[in-house]
Every structure is written in C-alpha cells, then in structure tokens.
Amino acid sequence: MYHYVRDLEHSRYPAIKGLSIERFRRQLDHIQRLYTPISVDDLLQALSSPHRQLPPNSILLTFDDGYSDHFQNVFPLLDDRGILGCFFPPAQAVLEHKVLDVNKIHFVLASARSAWPLLDKVFDALAEFRTEYSLKSREAYLLAISEKHRYDSREVTIFKRLLQRELPEPVRTEIVRRLFAEHVTSDEAAFACELYMSLDQIACLRRQGMHIGSHGYSHAWLNHLTSEAQAFEVDRSLEFLHKVGARRDDWTICYPYGGFNDSLLQVLSDRKCRLGFTVEARTADLDVDSRLTLPRIDTNDLPG
C-alpha cells in the first residue's frame, strides 16, 4: 500500500509523510528479488478458477488517493520493470478539483513545526460551534481519543481523529478549511490540480495495463454512512470508473481510511464488486480472507 511517492527533500513540503523516489526504487529492487509482482487480473483468475494458481510469494502493488506522484514518479518505474500496479483515485478530487480533507490535514501538519499549536486552534474554534452541535469539552475529547497509531505521535493522532472522525462533519470541514487556507493556500482548485492526477492521466494508466479501482467518491468514512449514502458514494465512483474506461465487470474498491461494515459489503456484493482492500497490516491468505476484505502491508513495513 503506497500513498505519496516524491522527491521529498526538494519538494515544497519535505515533512509530508511519504516515500522518496529513491526509497521506492530500492523497494522495487527488493520486491523483484524476493517476490513475484502480479496484476489484478492474475489475482481474479486465481480466485475464480481452481486450475489457476498464483506464483509463490506473489505481491500486488496498490497506490491510494490518485496523486500526480503516481503518474509522474511511480508509473515510469513500474512500466520500465513490467510491473502492473493497482491505482485508487478518489473521484471528487479529480473531477471537482477539491482537495480531500485528509490531504488538507496532511499538508497543514507538514507546514507547521509542531502539531500542538494546531491542536490548540482546533479546540479554540470549538467554542464557536459548541452550542449548535452540543460539542464536548477539550478534556472529554482527549479522553475519548485513546488509540495509538503506528506512525503518528499522540498529538498528531488526536489532531487527525478530531478532524477526520470525532467532530460533526460540518464542524470539522469548516475548521479544516480555515487551517488549510491559513497554513497552505487559499487557492484550493490550483492546489488540487497539482496534487491529483487528471482524468487523461488516469485513462493513460489504464490503457497501459494498470488497474484503476474505486476509492469512493468523496473519500468518506463509508462505514459511518447509511446504506443509502453508501450506495450513492459507490455508484458515483462507478460512474467515474466508466469515465476513465475501466471495465465494470472486474471492478475493485479500496476503502477510504480502511472503513467498511456489513451494509457496505452488501452494497458491493449487489454491484458485483470483485475485490475489496482494507488497511489491516498483514499478508493476505486467499484460503482464509474474504475477497472483499483483503489486508495490505504498508510501504513502511518493507525494507528500503
């Protein structure tokens, strides 16, 4: 599972949590020494036919969020090595030139020296919305967010969880908008055009054999939506896949934030989704794991 892959040291945001191009190249060397890269078609054929088996140590490379990094930096390296990757762009970011809130949060954090002042700004802003939305106190939110993240500090985890999940959607959306405008840019559309691939670039990847899958429409926590809203998100993402020429009979989904539930799995089954990818960090066992809840190893778990 990959996200940002860029020349971090010479970028405008060297603090963004991503993989350098050189580390990605070394990981590809490691992968090709020890594993056999496969495609989505290889995986689907192995799942559908008892006569087709995957080679030992098979590995599928997946790239989330549709970043321009994937077209500019990842695609040439994969193409040169004959590796077919799987790409999951969120439709709204590409079609409407909107920066996803999750990415706004990434770049706000990358623009600040410390997350604590940012966290103070979030809690200060809550007073403005507390009565209308019956918000809890600072202390209550701090107690509610007790989880640990493998790669984030305590303050960064709290900041992300408040603005991704804990606060009511209108509140967190407005606070993220303000922080992004203050610390990154007020020209969201221009930033989005720079950050994400275009429709033409995504279509080019597909023509060159790369798989394009669904990542939802708005990159929402799908497991927090009603079944009707889940169906709406999925259907709009399928319309997007149609725009880039992806086939509707072998479509796949990568769950934003890894979030799914039984009602979403039913929506996907009704629409004949073939594969679903989570963010559970372990190796997939095709004899045990459901094809709609496949785990993935993070890039940070690989040498390089």
Sequence and secondary structure as in RCSB ss.txt:
>XXXX:A:sequence
MYHYVRDLEHSRYPAIKGLSIERFRRQLDHIQRLYTPISVDDLLQALSSPHRQLPPNSILLTFDDGYSDHFQNVF
PLLDDRGILGCFFPPAQAVLEHKVLDVNKIHFVLASARSAWPLLDKVFDALAEFRTEYSLKSREAYLLAISEKHR
YDSREVTIFKRLLQRELPEPVRTEIVRRLFAEHVTSDEAAFACELYMSLDQIACLRRQGMHIGSHGYSHAWLNHL
TSEAQAFEVDRSLEFLHKVGARRDDWTICYPYGGFNDSLLQVLSDRKCRLGFTVEARTADLDVDSRLTLPRIDTN
DLPG
>XXXX:A:secstr
 B  EE GGGSS TTSS EEHHHHHHHHHHHHHH EE  HHHHHHHHH TT    TTEE  EEETTBHHIIIIIH
HHHHHHT   EEE  HHHHHS    HHHHHHHHHHHSS HHHHHHHHHHHHHHHHHHHT   HHHHHHH     S
SS HHHHHHHHIIIIIS HHHHHHHHHHHHHHHT S HHHHHHHHB  HHHHHHHHHTT EE B  SS   GGGS
 HHHHHHHHHHHHHHHHHTT  SSS EEE GGG   HHHHHHHHHTT  EEE    S   TTTS TTSB    GG
GS  
